Amino acid sequence: MLTFPPDFSFVIQLVSFFVLWVGLKRLLFDPMLQLLEQREARTTGARHAAAEMSAAAQVSQAEYERRIQDVRLTLAAEADAARNVNQAEEQRLLSDTRAQASTQLSQLRGSLRRQADEARPALTAEAHDLAGHIMERVVGRSVG
């Protein structure tokens, strides 16, 4: 039963409770809280370290990809330069060959023109002779 004012046993119970509380706090609760805080700090630290490693890996990957892109661009530029050199050489060879072909063609045309000019008087004379023979045969007598 509860009486008012409380008797002396109530005060003893209160004092015992506080002594027990202080003892448990120092011997059990504080070390346990400290252990939990350390565990939390290690877990958080490990997460933080993992996040830093992940960020460093992303930076490294970006740098790697940038370098690969630079190398690809350099190789593409070198390939374009080589292609342009080859095309220029091809154009030069084609123009030289065309010039030689044109020179040979004009020489051949000139040669053919000279041969035709040389053969024309003989062919004209032969054509006249042949025409005379044909007329003689058609008419049946010598035309002349």
C-alpha positions, 0 to 999 in steps of 0.5 A, a space after each residue: 500500500 502506498 502511504 503519504 508521505 512515503 516511508 524510509 524504504 522508498 528513499 532507500 529504493 530511490 538511492 539504490 536505483 540511482 546508485 545502480 543507474 550510475 554503476 550500470 551507466 559507467 560499467 555497461 552503458 557508456 562502454 557499449 555506447 562507445 563501442 557502437 559509436 566506434 563501429 558506426 565510425 568505422 562503417 561510415 569511414 569505410 563507406 566514405 573510403 569506398 565513395 572516394 575510391 569510386 570517385 577516383 575510379 570514375 576520374 581515372 576512367 574519364 582520363 582513360 577515355 579522354 586519352 583513348 579519344 585523343 589517340 583515336 583523333 591523332 590516328 584519324 588525322 594521320 590516316 587522313 594526311 596519308 590518304 591526302 598524300 596518296 591522293 596527291 601522288 595519284 593525281 600527279 601520276 594521272 596528270 603525268 600519264 595524261 600528258 604523256 598520252 596526249 603527247 603520244 596521241 598528238 605525235 601519232 596524229 601528226 605522223 598519220 597526217 604526214 603519211 596521209 599527206 604523202 600518200 594523197 598525191 600517189 593515191 590521187 594519181 592512182 585514182 585517176 588511172 583507175 578511173 581511166 581504166 574503168 572508163 575504158 572498160 565501160 565505153 569499150 575503147 580508149 579514152 584519152 
